[in-house]
Amino acid sequence: MWRTSALALLASTAVLPAVYAESILKTNGFSDCGGDGSITVNKLDISFDKGSNEITFDVQGDSDKEQEVTATLVVDAYGIKVFEQEFDPCDEANKVEQLCPVPRGSFGAQDSLEIPSEYISKIPSIAFSVPDLDGSAKMILKAKDGGDQVACIDSGISNGKTVELAAVSYVAAAIAAGALVTSLVGAAASGGGTGTSTPSPGFFEVMWWFQGIAMNGMHSVNYPSVYRSFTRNFAFSTGVIPWEGMQRSIDNFRKATGGNLTESNYEFLQNATLVFPDNSTAQTNSDIIKRSLVARAEDGGDKVNVDGITAFVEQYSVPEENTFMTVLLVFSIVVAAIVVGILLFKVILEAWSLWGKYPKSLITFRKEYWRIMGQTIVNLILLLYGIWTLYCIFQFTHGDSWAAKLLAGLVLAGFTAVLGFYIWKITSVVRKIKKTHGNASGLFDDKPTWKKYYIFYGNYKTGYWWLFIPFIVYMFAKGCILAAGTGHGLVQSAGQLIVEALMLILLLWSRPYNRKSGNWINIIIQVVRVLSVICILVFVQELGIAQTTSTITGVVLIVVQSVLTGVLAILILVNAIINCCKDNPHRKRRKEAAKLAEQQRDLEGDAFLMEPQPYSSSPPRSKKQMAETDAAYEPMRGQATDHSRDPSQERGLMHDAAGMGTGRGGYHSVNRSESSIREPTLPQLDFGSNKPTQPYRDGYDYNTPNYRY
């Protein structure tokens, strides 16, 4: 029975999904798989509802002549034939009035039939639950007279479930936003000081990870449907954002600059059915999330064979020729938003300063907002450099507008020149620093230098500041290989594997990040990237890997990449805590050096300002001692006041003073021993002074003997 067989066939083909809220299997688009052209099928919709056990079909087409045909239904699931049934529409047991015989001109057949339980039991339950079912239903029509094949229709089978969900994209965007907020809060809290970069993984690592997943879906290979759908969740990270008004504007721009819009424009893709290398199909629609739920357009639409980057972007109704201009406009909008946002915040700060005192951490922003604006744009260029390379080269090879190609060349050259300038400038600064310091520590410790260039090397150890240079080359190479190798899946995958493996070796050898956690996290991310490319090799058609193996590999890839994405989300939260509680190593070292320098300056200042302390000795312990001291110095006072004495006597006095030793009570006495004679050091004596002096702090009055030590 044809209709019953069709249902069993349709249901049996399900084993890995497309999504529906109910237990329903249905065809999803169709493509022509050969015939003599006498019969053309314009519409084929077949669905099976497990709840009601009914199959519904709708077939429409045109025939050059009236003829009787036989039909054969073949159902495949993951490359395995699970059902094949031949039937005659004119057989009384399975008669279909509209197809017996097929009339000349237009024809159509619509009906709903209940399916016997014997066929329902053949449908595996997994067919209704696993997302993105990898199955197909093929209907072959043959003429009864001669047995020639007159028509062949191939259709994908969907259960309405898919891993391409709006929620996944929103969660991924939220993770990226969380990483960005963590970075901005950390920078604001530190006031932009030296060594204040955020620990890994930060916003850049997260976005590059998402870009890597999206780029994994751009190879020209036979992806399992489940993995193809998964990679589309991260298209936002590559700048592919569907926007009807934008696409129409780009179409008009192309038309005015030499573009061919016959079969490559937004309107055309709205009603097109995309046919992938494995003959599976998908419909384009501006509402991407609902694509798997929508049957093919009523008028049958057009079939477009796609693969690689073209297949990735055209599922968003973005023609391949529009891809570069789409990303350029999205980039321009983001840059404009950044400029307006920074200027608006500057105005708010100025108003704040008039009415109150704003936080100290915002002083740097208020004074240096132009630098911050410029560095933010450079950050954006660095973040998207691999994507820019990919789309610019793709425009050169697949574009049709001379103006778009010119823009692509200017953009790629300009952005490469910006990064090249920073490479030259930083290396020049390092050469100068090494001449004076012997190493590159000045890149991290000198605040003006740090502010200018830290976005390139802030997370690295001092000795590995240069690692940003091979990383820029790594992004450029990835984009070049993927864009230039479009249509050659093996070349793309092998080239990507070499690039990813070299980066992994570099990370393992250098371990350049200033925290151990940053090293291991980035190494793990790179290991997953290498394994992902190895798995993509399984999808390469030239290697002839079984479809079941490919599907299992795709599911494993989804699990691994999803788990790592979740781990990154957790680590971002941990980094937020670390950012608040622990200094960056470079910043900590700078603080210690500054503290030591401040202490040294304080010591030098104290030494310069210190006043000499008066000499103090133990006062005489008794009046007897004072009397003895006065008697000892009485001849000397007399000599000091006698200006008529002989010069020889003066020389004798000096000689005697040179031999003075320590006498009783700690005072000097004369020692004329030849062995004790040394260079004279005269005491400071104040003979004959009658000026009143104040008593010393210890209360003893030294004015009586009229001398002071």
C-alpha positions in Angstrom: 0.0 0.0 0.0 1.7 3.1 -1.2 0.4 5.6 1.3 1.0 3.3 4.2 4.5 2.4 2.9 5.3 6.1 2.5 4.5 6.7 6.1 6.6 3.8 7.3 9.3 4.9 5.1 9.1 8.5 6.3 9.1 7.6 9.9 11.8 5.0 9.7 14.2 7.5 8.2 14.5 9.5 11.4 17.5 9.0 13.6 19.0 12.4 14.4 16.8 15.5 14.4 15.1 18.6 13.2 12.6 19.9 15.8 8.9 19.7 16.6 7.2 20.1 19.8 5.0 17.0 19.0 6.0 13.5 17.9 5.9 14.3 14.2 8.1 13.4 11.3 7.9 15.3 8.1 9.7 16.0 4.9 11.7 19.3 4.8 12.2 20.7 1.4 13.1 18.5 -1.6 15.4 18.4 -4.6 15.4 16.7 -8.0 17.5 13.6 -8.2 17.0 12.8 -11.9 14.4 11.8 -14.6 13.6 12.3 -18.2 11.8 15.6 -17.6 8.3 14.5 -18.6 7.1 14.9 -15.0 8.1 17.8 -12.8 7.3 17.9 -9.1 6.7 21.3 -7.7 5.7 20.4 -4.2 6.1 17.4 -1.9 5.0 17.5 1.7 4.6 14.3 3.7 4.2 14.1 7.5 3.4 11.5 10.1 1.8 12.2 13.5 2.6 9.4 16.0 -0.2 10.7 18.2 -2.9 10.1 15.7 -1.1 7.4 13.6 -2.0 9.3 10.5 0.1 10.2 7.4 -0.6 13.2 5.4 0.8 13.9 1.9 0.6 16.7 -0.6 2.2 16.2 -4.0 1.9 18.7 -6.9 3.5 18.9 -10.3 3.2 19.0 -14.1 3.3 16.3 -16.7 4.0 16.5 -20.4 1.6 13.7 -21.1 -0.8 11.3 -19.5 0.9 8.2 -18.4 0.8 5.4 -15.8 3.7 5.1 -13.4 4.9 3.1 -10.5 6.5 4.6 -7.4 9.3 3.4 -5.3 9.9 4.9 -1.8 13.4 4.6 -0.3 14.2 5.8 3.2 17.7 6.3 4.5 18.9 7.1 8.1 22.5 8.1 8.7 23.5 6.6 5.3 21.8 3.3 6.0 18.8 2.2 3.9 16.1 1.4 6.4 13.1 1.1 4.1 12.3 0.4 0.4 8.9 -0.2 -1.0 7.5 -0.2 -4.6 3.8 0.3 -5.2 1.4 1.0 -8.0 -0.9 4.0 -7.5 -3.5 2.2 -9.7 -3.5 -0.9 -7.5 -6.9 -1.2 -5.9 -5.4 -1.8 -2.5 -3.3 1.4 -2.6 -5.1 3.4 -5.2 -4.5 7.1 -5.5 -7.0 8.6 -7.8 -5.1 11.7 -8.7 -2.1 9.7 -9.8 -3.8 6.9 -11.7 -2.9 7.7 -14.3 -0.8 10.9 -14.0 -2.7 13.4 -16.1 -1.3 15.7 -18.7 -0.7 19.2 -17.4 -0.9 20.1 -13.7 -1.8 17.5 -11.2 -2.0 17.3 -7.4 -2.7 14.6 -4.8 -3.6 15.4 -1.2 -4.9 12.9 1.4 -4.6 11.7 5.0 -4.6 8.0 5.9 -4.4 6.0 9.1 -1.3 3.8 9.4 -1.5 0.2 10.6 0.3 -0.5 13.8 2.6 -3.0 12.1 4.3 -0.1 10.4 4.3 2.2 13.4 6.2 -0.4 15.4 9.0 -0.2 12.9 9.7 3.5 13.7 12.4 3.8 16.3 11.5 6.1 19.2 14.8 7.9 18.9 13.5 9.3 15.6 11.2 11.6 17.5 13.6 12.8 20.1 17.2 13.3 18.8 17.8 16.7 17.3 18.5 17.3 13.6 17.6 13.9 12.3 19.9 12.8 9.5 17.4 11.1 7.3 16.0 11.3 3.8 13.0 10.0 1.8 13.4 9.5 -1.9 10.4 8.9 -4.3 11.2 7.5 -7.7 8.6 7.4 -10.5 9.0 5.0 -13.4 6.9 4.6 -16.5 4.9 1.4 -16.6 5.6 1.3 -20.3 9.3 0.6 -20.6 10.3 1.2 -17.0 12.2 4.4 -17.7 12.7 6.7 -14.7 10.5 9.8 -15.3 11.0 11.6 -12.0 13.0 11.4 -8.8 12.3 13.5 -5.7 14.7 13.5 -2.7 13.6 15.1 0.6 15.1 15.5 4.0 13.2 14.2 7.1 12.7 16.3 10.2 11.2 15.6 13.6 11.1 19.3 14.4 13.9 19.3 17.0 17.2 21.0 16.5 20.2 22.2 18.4 20.1 25.5 16.6 18.1 27.4 19.3 17.8 31.1 20.1 18.5 30.2 23.7 21.9 28.9 22.8 22.9 32.0 21.0 21.6 34.2 23.8 23.5 32.2 26.4 26.7 32.4 24.3 26.2 36.2 23.9 25.6 36.5 27.7 28.9 34.6 28.4 30.8 37.0 26.1 29.1 40.0 27.7 30.0 38.7 31.1 33.6 38.4 30.1 33.5 42.0 28.7 31.9 43.4 31.9 34.5 41.6 34.1 37.3 43.2 32.0 35.8 46.7 32.2 35.1 46.5 35.9 38.6 45.3 36.6 40.1 48.2 34.5 37.9 50.8 36.2 38.7 49.5 39.7 42.4 49.7 39.0 42.2 53.1 37.3 44.1 51.9 34.3 47.3 51.4 36.3 50.3 49.4 35.1 49.8 45.6 35.1 46.0 45.8 35.4 45.0 43.4 32.6 42.4 40.8 33.4 43.4 37.1 33.9 42.6 34.5 31.2 40.1 33.6 30.0 38.8 37.1 29.2 36.6 38.6 26.6 39.1 38.1 23.8 39.6 34.4 24.5 35.8 33.8 24.8 35.1 35.5 21.5 37.9 33.8 19.7 36.6 30.5 21.0 33.1 31.2 19.6 34.6 32.3 16.3 36.5 29.1 16.1 33.3 27.0 16.6 31.6 29.1 13.8 34.5 28.7 11.5 34.5 24.9 12.1 31.1 25.0 10.4 32.5 26.8 7.3 34.5 23.9 5.8 33.5 22.4 2.5 32.7 18.9 4.0 29.7 16.7 4.5 28.7 17.8 8.0 26.1 15.8 9.9 23.0 17.9 10.2 23.3 18.1 14.0 26.8 19.6 13.9 25.9 22.0 11.1 23.0 23.3 13.2 25.2 23.6 16.3 27.8 25.8 14.7 25.2 28.3 13.5 24.4 29.2 17.1 27.7 31.2 17.1 27.4 33.0 13.9 26.9 36.3 15.8 30.6 36.2 16.8 31.6 36.4 13.1 29.4 39.4 12.3 26.8 37.5 10.3 23.6 39.1 11.5 20.4 38.8 9.3 18.8 42.2 8.7 16.4 42.6 5.8 16.9 46.3 5.3 20.6 46.0 5.3 20.6 43.1 2.7 18.3 45.1 0.4 20.6 48.1 0.6 23.7 45.9 -0.2 21.8 44.4 -3.2 21.2 47.9 -4.5 24.8 48.8 -4.0 26.0 45.7 -5.9 23.6 46.3 -8.7 25.0 49.8 -9.1 28.6 48.6 -9.1 28.6 45.7 -11.5 26.9 42.9 -9.4 24.7 40.2 -10.9 21.5 39.8 -8.9 19.8 37.2 -11.1 20.2 34.3 -8.7 22.1 36.0 -5.8 20.0 38.5 -3.9 18.0 38.6 -0.7 14.6 38.0 -2.4 15.9 35.0 -4.2 17.2 33.4 -1.1 13.9 34.0 0.8 12.2 31.3 -1.2 15.2 29.1 -2.0 16.0 25.6 -0.8 19.7 25.0 0.0 21.1 21.6 -1.0 24.2 20.6 1.0 27.0 18.3 -0.3 25.4 15.3 1.4 22.1 16.1 -0.5 20.4 17.2 2.7 18.4 20.4 2.4 17.5 23.5 4.4 15.3 26.4 3.7 16.4 30.0 4.0 14.2 32.3 6.0 14.7 35.6 7.7 13.5 33.9 10.9 16.4 31.5 11.2 15.3 29.9 14.4 12.1 28.7 12.9 13.6 27.4 9.7 13.4 23.7 10.7 9.7 24.1 11.5 8.7 25.6 8.3 7.8 23.6 5.3 9.1 24.5 1.9 7.6 27.6 0.2 4.2 27.1 -1.5 5.6 27.9 -5.0 8.4 25.3 -4.7 11.1 27.9 -4.7 14.6 27.4 -6.2 17.3 24.8 -5.4 20.8 26.1 -4.6 23.8 23.8 -4.2 25.9 25.2 -1.4 28.9 24.3 0.7 31.5 25.8 3.0 31.2 29.5 3.7 28.4 30.0 1.2 26.3 27.3 3.0 27.0 28.9 6.4 26.0 32.5 5.5 23.1 31.8 3.0 21.2 30.0 5.7 20.7 33.5 7.1 19.5 34.8 3.8 22.8 36.6 3.3 24.0 36.0 -0.3 27.6 35.0 -0.5 28.4 38.2 -2.5 26.9 40.2 0.3 28.9 38.6 3.1 31.8 41.1 3.3 29.6 44.2 3.1 27.3 42.8 5.8 30.2 42.4 8.2 31.6 45.8 7.2 28.3 47.5 8.0 28.0 45.6 11.3 31.5 46.7 12.2 30.8 50.3 11.3 27.7 50.3 13.5 29.6 48.9 16.4 32.4 51.5 16.0 29.9 54.3 15.8 28.2 53.0 19.0 31.6 52.9 20.7 32.5 56.5 19.7 29.1 57.8 20.7 29.1 55.9 24.0 32.6 57.1 25.0 31.8 60.7 24.2 28.5 60.5 26.0 30.2 59.1 29.1 32.7 62.0 28.9 29.9 64.5 28.9 28.3 62.8 31.9 31.7 63.0 33.8 32.0 66.6 33.0 28.5 67.3 34.3 29.2 65.1 37.3 32.4 67.1 38.1 30.3 70.3 38.3 27.8 69.0 40.7 29.8 66.6 42.8 32.9 64.4 43.1 33.1 61.3 41.0 35.1 58.2 41.8 38.9 58.5 41.6 39.0 55.5 39.3 37.3 57.5 36.5 39.9 60.3 36.5 42.0 58.5 33.9 39.0 58.0 31.6 38.1 61.7 31.9 41.6 62.8 31.0 42.5 60.3 28.4 39.2 59.4 26.7 40.7 59.9 23.2 43.4 57.3 23.9 40.8 54.9 25.3 38.5 55.4 22.3 41.4 54.7 19.9 42.5 51.6 21.8 39.0 50.3 21.9 38.8 50.4 18.1 42.2 48.8 17.8 41.0 46.1 20.2 38.0 45.5 17.9 40.3 45.2 14.9 42.4 42.7 16.7 39.4 40.7 17.9 38.0 40.4 14.4 41.3 40.2 12.4 40.9 36.5 11.5 37.3 37.0 10.4 38.3 40.1 8.4 40.9 38.1 6.6 38.4 35.3 5.9 35.6 37.6 4.5 38.0 39.9 2.6 39.6 37.0 0.7 36.2 35.4 0.2 35.0 38.6 -1.4 38.0 38.6 -3.8 37.1 35.1 -5.0 33.3 35.1 -4.8 32.3 38.8 -5.1 30.8 40.3 -8.2 30.9 44.1 -7.4 34.1 45.9 -8.2 33.4 48.5 -5.4 32.9 45.7 -2.8 36.2 44.1 -3.9 38.0 47.5 -3.7 36.6 48.0 -0.2 37.7 44.5 0.8 41.2 45.2 -0.3 41.4 48.6 1.4 39.9 47.2 4.7 42.3 44.2 4.8 45.3 46.4 3.9 44.3 49.1 6.4 43.7 46.7 9.3 46.9 44.8 8.6 48.7 48.1 8.5 47.3 49.1 11.9 48.5 45.9 13.5 51.8 46.0 11.6 52.4 49.5 13.0 51.9 48.3 16.6 54.2 45.4 16.0 56.9 47.8 14.7 56.4 50.3 17.4 56.4 47.8 20.3 59.6 46.0 19.0 61.3 49.4 18.6 60.4 50.3 22.2 61.7 46.9 23.4 65.1 47.5 21.6 65.5 50.8 23.4 64.5 49.4 26.8 66.9 46.5 26.5 69.8 48.8 25.9 69.2 50.4 29.3 67.6 47.6 31.3 68.8 44.5 29.6 65.3 43.1 29.3 61.7 44.1 28.3 60.5 44.8 31.8 59.9 48.4 30.9 57.0 47.3 28.7 55.2 46.4 31.9 56.7 48.7 34.5 56.8 52.0 32.7 53.3 53.4 33.0 53.1 55.5 29.8 54.4 52.6 27.8 52.0 50.2 29.4 49.0 52.4 28.7 49.9 52.6 25.0 50.6 49.0 24.2 49.3 46.7 27.0 46.3 45.5 24.9 48.7 43.3 22.9 50.8 41.7 25.6 49.2 42.5 29.0 48.4 38.9 29.9 51.9 37.5 29.0 55.0 37.1 31.1 57.7 39.7 30.6 59.9 37.4 28.6 57.1 36.4 26.2 55.7 39.9 25.3 56.4 39.0 21.6 53.8 36.2 21.5 51.1 38.5 20.2 53.1 38.6 16.9 52.8 34.9 16.0 49.2 35.0 17.2 48.3 37.7 14.6 50.0 35.5 12.0 48.0 32.6 13.3 44.7 34.4 12.8 45.7 35.6 9.3 46.7 32.1 8.3 43.4 30.6 9.5 41.3 33.1 7.6 43.4 32.7 4.4 43.3 28.9 4.4 39.5 28.7 5.0 38.6 31.4 2.4 41.0 30.4 -0.3 40.3 26.7 0.1 36.5 27.0 -0.3 35.3 23.9 -2.2 38.3 21.8 -1.2 37.4 20.4 2.2 40.5 18.2 2.6 42.8 21.1 1.8 41.0 23.4 4.3 41.0 20.8 7.1 44.7 19.7 6.6 45.8 23.3 6.5 43.9 24.3 9.6 45.2 21.2 11.4 48.8 22.3 10.7 48.2 25.9 11.9 46.4 24.8 15.1 49.0 22.2 15.9 51.8 24.8 15.5 50.0 27.1 17.9 49.6 24.3 20.4 53.3 23.5 20.2 54.1 27.2 20.8 51.9 27.4 23.8 53.2 24.2 25.3 56.8 25.4 24.8 56.4 28.9 26.1 53.5 28.8 28.6 53.5 32.6 28.2 50.6 33.7 30.5 51.5 35.4 33.8 49.3 33.0 35.7 49.5 29.2 35.7 45.7 29.0 35.4 45.9 31.1 32.2 48.5 28.8 30.7 46.5 25.6 31.3 43.2 27.1 30.3 44.5 28.4 27.0 46.4 25.1 26.4 43.2 23.1 26.9 41.3 25.4 24.6 44.0 24.9 21.9 43.9 21.1 22.4 40.2 21.1 21.8 40.7 23.2 18.7 43.2 20.7 17.3 40.9 17.8 18.1 38.0 19.6 16.5 39.9 19.9 13.2 40.8 16.2 13.4 37.1 15.4 13.8 36.3 17.6 10.8 38.6 15.4 8.7 36.1 12.6 9.4 33.5 14.7 7.5 35.7 15.0 4.4 34.0 13.3 1.5 37.3 12.2 -0.1 38.1 10.0 2.9 34.8 8.0 2.6 34.0 7.8 6.3 30.6 6.1 7.0 27.8 8.5 7.7 27.0 6.8 11.0 30.6 7.5 12.1 30.4 11.1 11.0 27.2 11.6 13.0 28.7 10.1 16.1 31.7 12.3 15.6 29.5 15.3 15.3 27.7 14.6 18.5 31.0 14.1 20.3 32.2 17.4 19.0 29.0 19.1 20.2 29.4 17.6 23.7 33.1 18.6 24.0 32.7 22.1 22.7 29.5 22.7 24.8 31.3 21.5 28.0 34.3 23.7 27.3 31.9 26.7 26.8 30.3 26.0 30.1 33.8 25.8 31.8 34.7 29.1 30.3 31.5 30.6 31.8 32.5 29.3 35.2 36.1 30.6 34.8 34.9 34.1 33.9 33.0 34.2 37.3 36.2 33.0 39.0 38.2 35.6 37.2 35.8 38.3 38.4 36.6 37.2 42.0 40.3 37.1 41.3 40.2 40.5 39.8 38.8 42.0 42.9 41.0 40.1 45.4 44.4 39.6 43.8 46.7 41.9 41.9 48.1 41.0 38.5 51.7 39.9 39.0 53.1 42.8 36.9 51.0 45.3 38.9 52.2 43.7 42.2 55.8 43.9 41.2 55.4 47.6 40.1 53.8 48.4 43.5 56.6 46.8 45.4 59.2 48.7 43.3 57.3 52.0 43.8 57.1 51.4 47.6 60.9 50.7 47.8 61.6 53.9 45.8 59.4 56.0 48.0 61.2 54.6 51.2 64.6 55.5 49.6 63.4 59.0 48.8 62.2 59.5 52.4 65.6 58.4 53.8 67.5 60.8 51.5 65.1 63.6 52.5 65.7 63.0 56.2 69.4 63.0 55.8 69.3 66.3 54.0 67.1 68.0 56.5 68.7 66.6 59.7 70.1 69.3 62.1 73.4 68.6 63.9 72.7 67.7 67.5 74.8 69.6 70.2 77.6 67.6 71.9 76.7 66.5 75.4 78.8 65.0 78.0 78.1 63.9 81.5 78.1 66.9 83.8 80.5 67.1 86.7 79.2 64.9 89.5 80.2 67.2 92.3 81.3 70.7 93.2 84.8 69.2 94.0 85.1 68.0 90.5 84.1 71.4 89.1 86.6 73.1 91.2 89.4 70.8 90.0 88.3 71.4 86.4 88.4 75.2 86.8 91.8 75.0 88.3 93.1 72.9 85.4 91.9 75.4 82.8 92.7 78.7 84.7 96.3 79.1 83.1 94.8 78.6 79.7 92.3 81.3 80.2 95.0 83.6 81.2 97.1 82.9 78.2 94.1 83.4 75.9 93.6 86.9 77.2 97.3 87.8 77.0 98.0 89.0 73.4 101.6 90.0 74.2 102.9 86.5 74.8 105.8 85.1 72.8 104.8 83.2 69.6 107.0 80.3 70.7 104.9 80.0 73.8 101.8 79.8 71.6 103.4 77.0 69.6 104.2 75.2 72.8 100.6 75.5 73.9 99.4 74.0 70.6 101.9 71.2 71.0 100.6 70.5 74.5 97.0 70.6 73.3 97.9 68.0 70.6 99.0 65.6 73.3 95.9 65.9 75.5 94.4 62.6 76.6 91.4 61.6 78.6 91.6 62.5 82.2 89.4 61.9 85.2 85.7 62.6 84.8 85.9 62.2 81.0 87.7 65.6 80.5 91.0 66.1 78.6 94.3 66.4 80.3 97.8 67.1 79.0 100.0 64.1 78.1 103.5 65.0 76.8 104.6 61.5 75.9 106.3 61.5 72.5 104.5 58.3 71.6 101.1 59.8 72.1 101.7 62.9 69.9 99.2 63.1 66.9 97.7 65.7 64.7 96.1 68.4 66.8 92.3 68.7 67.0 91.4 71.9 68.9 88.3 71.9 71.0 85.9 74.7 70.4 86.5 77.0 73.4 84.7 80.2 74.3 87.1 82.0 76.6 86.2 85.2 78.3 82.6 85.3 77.1 80.3 87.0 79.5 77.1 86.5 77.4 74.3 84.9 79.3 73.3 81.5 78.2 70.4 79.3 79.0 70.7 76.3 81.2 70.8 73.0 79.3 67.9 70.7 79.3 69.3 68.5 82.1 69.1 71.5 84.4 72.8 72.1 84.9 74.1 75.6 84.4 77.3 75.6 82.3 77.6 79.4 82.3 79.9 79.6 85.3 83.0 78.1 83.7 82.3 80.1 80.5 83.0 77.3 78.1 80.9 74.9 76.1 81.8 71.6 74.4 
